[in-house]
Amino acid sequence: MKLFEEHSSEYALRVGVNRSATSYYHYTNTHRHLATFLKDKI
């Protein structure tokens, strides 16, 4: 999860430069779903 958070932070800095806001939204949404899944399974 830590690596995912680091990736998202770096990605957020590039939104509007060479990354899209929609893709960033999908990354954050995936992170949220993964965190929920892990919380339920562990």
C-alpha positions as CSV (number, residue, x, y, z in Angstrom):
1,M,0.0,0.0,0.0
2,K,2.9,2.3,0.7
3,L,4.3,1.9,-2.8
4,F,0.8,2.5,-4.2
5,E,0.5,5.8,-2.2
6,E,4.0,6.9,-3.4
7,H,3.0,6.2,-7.0
8,S,-0.2,8.2,-6.6
9,S,1.6,11.1,-5.1
10,E,4.1,11.3,-7.9
11,Y,1.3,10.8,-10.5
12,A,-0.7,13.7,-9.0
13,L,2.2,16.1,-9.6
14,R,2.2,15.2,-13.3
15,V,-1.6,15.6,-13.8
16,G,-2.1,18.2,-16.5
17,V,1.5,18.0,-17.7
18,N,1.7,14.6,-19.2
19,R,-0.9,12.6,-17.3
20,S,-4.7,12.9,-17.3
21,A,-6.9,13.7,-14.3
22,T,-9.2,10.8,-15.3
23,S,-6.4,8.3,-14.9
24,Y,-5.5,9.8,-11.6
25,Y,-9.1,9.4,-10.5
26,H,-8.9,5.7,-11.5
27,Y,-5.7,5.2,-9.5
28,T,-7.2,6.7,-6.4
29,N,-10.4,4.7,-6.8
30,T,-8.4,1.5,-7.2
31,H,-6.4,2.4,-4.1
32,R,-9.6,2.9,-2.1
33,H,-11.1,-0.4,-3.3
34,L,-7.8,-2.3,-2.6
35,A,-7.6,-0.9,0.9
36,T,-11.2,-1.9,1.6
37,F,-10.6,-5.4,0.3
38,L,-7.4,-5.9,2.4
39,K,-9.2,-4.5,5.5
40,D,-12.0,-7.1,5.0
41,K,-9.7,-10.0,4.3
42,I,-7.0,-9.4,6.9
